[in-house]
Amino acid sequence: MTSDGRSPDQRIPVYRPDLSGNERRYVLECIDTTWISSIGSFIQRFEESVARETGAPHAVAVCNGTVALHLALHCLGVGPGDEVIVPTFTYISSVNTIAQTKATPVFAESLADDWNLDIGDVERRITPRTKAIMAVHLYGAPCAMPVLMEIAKRRGLFVIEDCAEALGSRIAGRHVGTFGDAGTFSFFGNKTVTTGEGGMVIATDDALAARLRLVKGQGQSLTRRYWHETLGFNYRMTNIEAAIGLAQMERLADIAARKATIAQAYRTLLADLPVTFQRLDAGTQSSHWLVSLLLPPGADRAAVMTQMSNSGIETRPVFFCAHEMPMYDTGQRFPVAQDIAARGISLPSYPALTADDVQRVCGALTEALAAVTA
Ligand SMILES: *Cc1c(COP(=O)(O)O)cnc(C)c1O
């Protein structure tokens, strides 16, 4: 038995939410009061807690992280004829939501060390049609926002920050999502804070925030029922989801501290292996969403993952590049992004992971690498 009472042969998943705080109590409160739909006190309390944590003046809850991106793009006026620059190495939502506005996603290369946007490449891809840049803070490492914002301001472009993996990520103390025009979060089950399904848009501008609220609720006038001022969507979050989210936010400091400890333990225990961790710049803080690393060039990733699975350890490959998906494939090449996509894996990274678990994962990775490179 391990110190937490689980048998050593128990499988270690990549992620498992920790719902050990007020989650149950708040959900029962929704049921007992019958406020289970998208009206109820938890929505506002959850929005306020995210606004407080990020330092954003406005936070608007929505039903997932994908529609958060779509709502932000739509409300910034991104649409047909526009181009939006986005990293090809990202989760597919960052790209699909651009296409859903009928704008054209323009892919950009990634940096080899922190896996985020190569800002020099972004600048080369700006055309007269470029309307916005989507920055993604992958796996929690902040994209270099100060440099990106300088370019965006000079060229008159909007910036949307996809912070789905970056709740708790900061640059010189400032939370990601507050540099650009809008920042978005996901509260899917494997995200740092979860509501099951859920999302949030944060914004500084009062007029943009008002528009986000209007459009997420079918464009219905906030003062006149069934009067729809503009094309809208039903992107509302439920009070039950917000109840879980509020309870999660109450423990965010603990969750973040656990995840930082786990990430540091991996880096220390695997220091002698020929693997490469995502670079974290001095002065930045990562959410350490999923601890991810690159296997050595030529190592058979599928074989490593299978062998680890046989030792009871679940891992994930990192994302495929979006420019290789059938609906976006125009034969472009992005050598750096493709190399990261081919070699990256994510390790178990959930807050309840014990020191023994981390040791077990590291032992299994060491053995698997030795076996496939022998
Ligand atoms: C999780 C994620 C999303 C989408 O969030 P959902 O809540 O699953 O819709 C968007 N972008 C990135 C980078 C993500 O990791």
Ligand as a Chemical Component Dictionary entry (heavy atoms), coordinates in Angstrom:
data_LIG
# 
_chem_comp.id                   LIG 
_chem_comp.type                 NON-POLYMER 
_chem_comp.pdbx_formal_charge   0 
_chem_comp.three_letter_code    LIG 
# 
loop_
_chem_comp_atom.comp_id 
_chem_comp_atom.atom_id 
_chem_comp_atom.alt_atom_id 
_chem_comp_atom.type_symbol 
_chem_comp_atom.charge 
_chem_comp_atom.model_Cartn_x 
_chem_comp_atom.model_Cartn_y 
_chem_comp_atom.model_Cartn_z 
_chem_comp_atom.pdbx_ordinal 
LIG C1 C1 C 0 -9.735  23.105 -22.868 1  
LIG C2 C2 C 0 -9.344  24.102 -23.904 2  
LIG C3 C3 C 0 -10.295 24.840 -24.639 3  
LIG C4 C4 C 0 -11.763 24.512 -24.696 4  
LIG O1 O1 O 0 -12.448 24.434 -23.554 5  
LIG P1 P1 P 0 -13.814 23.584 -23.446 6  
LIG O2 O2 O 0 -14.331 24.039 -22.130 7  
LIG O3 O3 O 0 -13.451 22.143 -23.496 8  
LIG O4 O4 O 0 -14.704 23.981 -24.575 9  
LIG C5 C5 C 0 -9.847  25.853 -25.482 10 
LIG N1 N1 N 0 -8.541  26.108 -25.635 11 
LIG C6 C6 C 0 -7.587  25.412 -24.977 12 
LIG C7 C7 C 0 -6.164  25.767 -25.195 13 
LIG C8 C8 C 0 -7.958  24.368 -24.111 14 
LIG O5 O5 O 0 -7.014  23.662 -23.488 15 
# 
loop_
_chem_comp_bond.comp_id 
_chem_comp_bond.atom_id_1 
_chem_comp_bond.atom_id_2 
_chem_comp_bond.value_order 
_chem_comp_bond.pdbx_ordinal 
LIG C1 C2 SING 1  
LIG C2 C3 SING 2  
LIG C2 C8 DOUB 3  
LIG C3 C4 SING 4  
LIG C3 C5 DOUB 5  
LIG C4 O1 SING 6  
LIG O1 P1 SING 7  
LIG P1 O2 DOUB 8  
LIG P1 O3 SING 9  
LIG P1 O4 SING 10 
LIG C5 N1 SING 11 
LIG N1 C6 DOUB 12 
LIG C6 C7 SING 13 
LIG C6 C8 SING 14 
LIG C8 O5 SING 15 
# 
